[in-house]
Structures are given as structure tokens and as C-alpha cells.
Amino acid sequence: MTETIREEIINNKNIDSKERGRIGVRSGLIGIFCNIVLFVIKMIAGLLGGHISVLVDAFNNLTDMASSVVTLAGFKIAGKPADKEHPYGHGRMEYIAGQIVSFVIMIVGATLLRSSIEKIIKPEPVIFTITAVVILICSIGIKLWMWGYNRRVGKRISSETLIATAQDSFNDCIATTAVLVSMIIEAATGVSIDGWAGAGVAAFIIVSGIISCKETMSPLLGNMPSKEITDEITRLALSEENIIGVHDLMVHDYGPGRRYVSLHAEVPANMGIMAAHDLIHKAENKIRAATDCDVTIHMDPVERDDKETLRLKALVSRILYTMDKKLRLHDFRIIQREPSKIISFDVVIPEGNREDPSSYVDRIKDAIKLWEPDIEAEITADRLFVKATG
């Protein structure tokens, strides 16, 4: 389990950040070379035969070449170490590079769609050549190889950019196959579908750009970490004997291999401060060693022996369960006993709930007052930063 998490959080344990950068740059150079070759031979075939769909496919490869250039630059910059202006490194540049690639793909797709529509309105005869067919078949073979290579390397170094590049290569195989089929149909039947095939490929390119844009935008905005990662971090923390519970777990992503974890760990309130500090320090080191993440743990002391605290916590838990079975609380404590009693706790609002958090808080306070009129409650509505674990 821990090895799986390591691969998801950073990369293969034997690959350091410099090697990861070298692998990414090498993949970018291979992509540039292959796409230049494909662009040139498809342009020749398209111009000789007057095939707009082949020309569209050629410019698709030119776009892929530009994408490889941006990817290469992204890996170069992302590999730079932290500096004064960027204390968390430059890892997110890989995501920004993906965004640039996505916009380039959409712009080129729109331009090629316009050219294809013009060919549909004013169709021109095309020349069927065996050379064009052979070129397209070879192109499909090259793109299939690029798909396999980038997919394998992307998984090895946990690069969403290279995995997306692999998918783009597979999409190109489909697009080029469509062009090849349209060429053969037109030669066999005399029905001109070249413009329509070009429009279909252009639309396919635009859709791929939109999907790629969404995928690369997500980590920039801040993804919800996977349940596997958060479950493993929680398991590691709770494996320490005196850590009672874990909450407010957050995973901050600053690019592949640059993740920072923060969480709150509950410890017995009667535990000595030095013993508690040593416990938290040990847990941080354990999580750091297993996940290669920088870890900060905040210590929350909780009462386990005070009968009044346990009674009131049980009462509030029942109230929350009655209101919504998904409501959870943590950091429950009595912060004042005389002259009036004040309790404090955080309540975690369920995922997908659109109710105003302040409305939840007011309802909980009103319910507590019905059972304990003399108690004041200080309640903090908490957001869920990780996927629910049950």
C-alpha cells in the first residue's frame, strides 16, 4: 500500500527530481522530432493529392510539435530548485505548460475547422495516391508507438502531462485513421467527403483541447486528494499509540513530487507537553518517510477521562446525527465551567451540501439549548479538504 502511495505522490523511489526532469525533456525531444517528420510528409502528401483532411492532420502534428516544445520547456522550468521568490519550487510550471498546450490545440483546431468548412462549400477534386495511403499508415504506426512510450514513461514518473500527451497521440491515431478511411471511400465511390473528414478531425482536435484544458486546470485550482493517499496518511498517523484521531487533513500540491501535508492529531489532554511533542515528531517522520511529502502536524489535546466532557460530547454527537447522519465533530472541549459553561467544537459540513454553514451552526446551537439551556456553544463550521472515509 505504501509503495502505491509513493508512486502516486511523487514517482518511482529510484528516480530523483533531476532524473525525472531528464526523462521529461527526452520525451519532449522525441515528440518534437517525430511530429516534425509527420508534419513534413503529410504536407507533401496533402499538397500533391489536394486532400484537405490530410493537410488538417498535418497541421495537427505541427500543433503536437508545439505542444512538445512547451512540454520540454515546462519540464526544464519545473525542475528548477526553490529560490527566494518561489520557496515551494517551480513544479506547477508543468501544469501551466499543459494549459498553454491546450489553448494552442483549440486555436489550431478552430482554424482548421474553418478551412474544412470552406472545402465542404466549394469541394475540389482530389487525387488518390498510394504514397498518401502509405504515409498515413506509417503515421498511425508512429503515433501508436508514441502513445505507448509516453504512457509508460508518464506512469513511471507520475507525470500527468506525459500521460495526457500519450492520450493525444492515441487521439491522433483515430483522427488519421478517419482521414485514411475517407480517402479510400472517395477513391472507391467518387463521393467527396474530404471536407467532412477534415471538419470531423478539426472538431476532434478542439474537443481534445477542451478536455486537456480541464485536466490541467484542476491541479492548478487545487484537487481533492485521492482517498488512497489520505487513508494511508491517516493510517500512519493512527499507528502511533497515543494519537487518538486525525482531522483537518490537507494535501497541498506544488507540482509533481512537491506535496505538503498538514493535519491535526488528537492526543490525550493529560499527556505531558514534551511527550506529546515527541509523539507528533515521530508521526511526522513516519509519514514523511513513507510518502516523500513534507508533513506538519498540529497537536489537539482531547479529554478522555472527564465525565462531563464525555457526556456533553455524546449529547452533541446525537444531535448532529439526528440532523444529518453525515455530520462529524472534532476538537470538542469545555473551555469554561464557571460561572456559566461554554463548550467549543468544530463541525464538518457534508460533501455536496449547499446549505449555508452559518445556518447549520444556528440549528445546532438551538438544539443544544433545548437539552442544556445553561450551556453556550462556540461552533466552527469546517470544510472537508479530503474525501470522506466513512
Secondary structure, 3 states (H helix, E strand, C coil): CHHHHHHHHCCCCCCCHHHHHHHHHHHHHHHHHHHHHHHHHHHHHHHHHCCHHHHHHHHHHHHHHHHHHHHHHHHHHHCCCCCCCCCCCCCCHHHHHHHHHHHHHHHHHHHHHHHHHHHHHCCCCCCCCHHHHHHHHHHHHHHHHHHHHHHHHHHHCCCHHHHHHHHHHHHHHHHHHHHHHHHHHHHHHCCCCHHHHHHHHHHHHHHHHHHHHHHHHHHHHCCCCCHHHHHHHHHHHHCCCCCCEEEEEEEEECCCCCEEEEEEEEEECCCCHHHHHHHHHHHHHHHHHHHCCEEEEEEEEECCCCHHHHHHHHHHHHHHHHHCCCCEEEEEEEEECCCCEEEEEEEECCCCCCCCHHHHHHHHHHHHHHHCCCEEEEEEEECCCCCCCC
